[in-house]
């Protein structure tokens, strides 16, 4: 049964580089949580600290009320699926899935039963005697997933597990992962830089940048109510317009927009993020005016330069 996992004031420094900067988070039992952010934001470092592969500079990782900072990875109740699969090339599918169980010295009969269960769960029946080199990328990733699940972990962590696969297989496997999580009821923590993947899988998404948590919320909240222009641009597609606050409205040239909660925004200059899917046909005349105005201003600037040269 899954238990609560707490990240408490955690920081990680590599010399003068601050990889993770004083972050805190509570992960509920059975939750699917995604860390989402650009490369180098610190998301994999957090994953490695949770699993015990990386020591903390400060703070605590707390699991079921117990600080586990000094507990070695193999003694934690966690499984992990790596980006590179990390399968043993000299072992068959059967042997790879059974590896963690043998390290725990389980009886052979129970090992055999558990391996068959994983093969059935992941659609790998008939492939048990094959070696990793004889499998496709998708099949290898399912073997890695089976090996991690075989030990019956309370928390399963994924470090960008689908990034090396082509688009169609990624979509298929993320459906498999989500279905498994719902059926097994275990906590899953998933690291990715793919926004579509995070929004499709997660109960909650943690947006990271420069080693900090910039926003935590449901996929709907992250997409519909981004807290910064970085998040609005990173998650989904947005067009940005710079305007000025005036009489409770946003003014752009001669056009005025009504915007909800504009009084809560500090400063006179504001940035509007417009999602393509919210556009309606009745908005087109106003948007065309904006485009035409921008083109006219650029043309006037060029003409003034040309006249000056004459």
N, C-alpha and C positions, 0 to 999 in steps of 0.2 A: 504494500500500500504506500502511495506517495506521501511525503511529508513536506512541510514548509521549508523553503530554502531562502535564506536572507543574505544579501550582500550589504555589509554595514561599513560605511565610510572607507571604502577600499581604494587604495592608490597603488600604482606600480611605476617605479622609476628605473630606467636603464641609464645609469650615469646621470647626465644632465637632462636627458630626454624624459619627459613625463608622458608615459603611454596611457595611463588611466589616472584620473584626477578626482579623488575623494567622491566616489559615487555610492549611492545606496539604493536598494531595491528589495522588495519582498515578492517572492514567486510562490504563488499558491499551489497546493497539491493538485495534480491533474491538469495544470495549465499548460498551454502551448505558447511559449514566449519567443519572439524573434528579436535579436539584436541586428539592427539595420544601419548601415552607414558606408561611406566611401572607404577605399583602401587606406590603411594606416590610422584609422580612427580609434583603434583599441579594442574592437569587439572580440577578436580572436584571443587577445591577451586576457580578457575577462574570462573567456571560456576555459583557457588553460589554468587560470587561478582557481576556478570552480572545481576542475578535475584534479588539481593538485600537481600538475606538471610545471607550474610556475609559482614561485614564492611571492607572497604579498610584501610590499614595502611597508604598508600600514593598513589598519582595518581588520575586519573579520569576515570569514565565510561561516555562516551558521546553518546547520542542518538539523532539523527536529530539536531545536533548542540547544544544540551542542556546537561549540566552536571546533571546526575541523581543520584549521590552518595547518597543523602539524601532522595530520593523518595522511599517510602515503596513498597514492592513487588507487592501488589494488585493494586497499582496505575500505575505500568509500563505496557506497551503494550506487555507483554511477556507471553507465555505459557511454561509449563515445564512438561516433562514426566520423572518420577522417575524410578530408577532401581527396586524398590520394588512395583511398580504399585500404591501404596497408595490409593487404592479404599476403599470406605466406605462399610464395610461388611454388614451393616444393610440396604443398599440401593440397589435397582435393577439397572440393566444396564441403563435403562431410567433415573432413578433418579441421578445416578452418572454422566452421561453426562450432565444433566441439572443443576448440582450443581452451577457451575460458573456463569451461566446465571441468576439463581435465586438470587445469591449474588449481581449481578448487577441490580436487580429489573426490569428485562425485562418483558414485558407483557406475560401472559401465552400462548397466541396464538403464539407469535413469538418463545417462548421457545419450544413449541411442534413442530413447523415447523423445527427449527434448529436441534432438537434432531433426527427427522426422517431423515433429510439430512445427519447427521453424521452416523446414522445406515446404510443407503444405501451406503455411501461412503466407509465404513469399512467392509461391508459384515456381519452386525450383525442383519439384519432383522430377526425376529422370536425369538431373544434372549432378547428382551427388558424387559421382566418381570422376568428374571433370576437374582439370586444374585451371587456375585463374587465367592462364594464357589462352585457354580454349573458350573463354567466355567473352561476351560483349561487355561494353562499359556499364550498361544498365544492369546486367546480370551480376557483374562484380560488385556493384554498389549494393545490390540486394543481399549478396553473401555477407558483405560487411555489416549490413543492417541486421541480418540474422545472427551473426556472431555477437553483436552488441546486445541484442534482445534475449539471446539464449540464457544469459546469466540472470535474467529476471531483474533488471535494474529498477530502482525507484525513480531515477532520473536518467533520461537519455539525452545526450548532447550531440549536436551535429555541427561540424565545422565546414561550412560551405560544401556539403556533400554532393551537390548536383552540378557544380560549376564547370566540371570537365566534360559534361554530357551535352549532346545536341538538344535543340529546343523541344522536339516532340517527346523524347525520352524523359526530359526534365519534368514536363507537365504530367506525364504518366506516373513517374515515381513520386512526385510530390503528393499526388492523389493517394498513392499507396501509403505514404508516410502519415498523412492526415487521418486516413481510415484506421491505421494501426493504433495511432494515439488515442482515437476515440474509443476503439474497441478495448484496448488494454487499460485505459484510464491512467497512464503514467504521465509524469511531468516531462515535457520536452522543451529543450532550450536549443534554439536554432540560430546560427550565425550566417548572415548572407549580405551581399551588396546588391542583390536583385530585389527591387521594390515590389515587383509583381509577385514574386515568390513569397515575400513576407506578408503582403496583404492577403494572399490566398490562404495561407496556412495558419497565421497567428490568431490567438485570442487577444493578445496585447503585443504592441510593437514598441521597442525602445530605439529611438533615433539617436545615433552617436556621432559626435564630431569632435576632433581634437581631444580625445580621451574623456569627454564629458557626455552625460545624458542631456540631450537638448529637448526631448519631448517623449513622454510615455503615455500611451493610450491605445484604444482599440483601433483597428485599421480604418474604420469609419471616421473616428475623431482625428486621426493623423492626416487623413486625406482631406476632410472637409474643414478642419479647423487647425491648420498648421500655425505654429506659434511664431515662426520666423520665415523670412524670404528664402533662406537656405532650404528649409523643410518643404516649402511650397514648390520649390524648383526641383528638389531631389526626388520627392514622391509625386509621381504623376507628371503631367505636362501643364505648364502655366505660361501665360503671356503677361508681362509686367508693364504697367502704365504708371508714370510718375505724375502725381497731381497735387493740388493745394486745397487745404481745408478752408471752406468759406460758407458761412451761414448754415452750418450743419450738413453741408454737401461737399462733394469732391469736384473741384473745377479742373478741367483739362482744356486749355485754350478757351473757346467759347462754349464748350460743352460742360454740363453739370450732371453728376451721378448721385443718386441716393444710395448710401451705404449704411448697413445696420451697425450700430454701436460705434459710430464714428467719434462720438464724444469721449470714448474711453481711450482714444489714441492720442498720445502726446506729440507735440510739435505741429507745425503748419504743413510741412511737406509729408506726403504719404505715398505709399507704393501699393497699387492695386494688383492683385494676382487674379487673372481671369482664366478659369478652366474652360477648355474648348467645348465640353459637353453641356455647359450651361447656356450656350448661345442659342438664341431663338431667331426666327426669321424677322420678327419685328425690331430686333436690335441692329439689323444690318445697316439701315440708313445712317444711324449714329456712328457705327464702327467705320463705315466708309468715309464719313466726314473726318474721323480721326486719321485714317490712312491718307486721305487726300491732303489734310492739313500738314501732316508730316512730310509728304512728298513736295508740297508747295514751299514749305520752309527750306528744304534741301535745295530746291530749284532756285529760290531767291538767293540763297547763299552762294550758289555757283554763278548766278548772273552778276551778283555784286562783285565777285572776284574777277569775272571776265571783264566787266565795265571798268574796274579799277586798272586792269592791265592795259586797256585801250587808252 
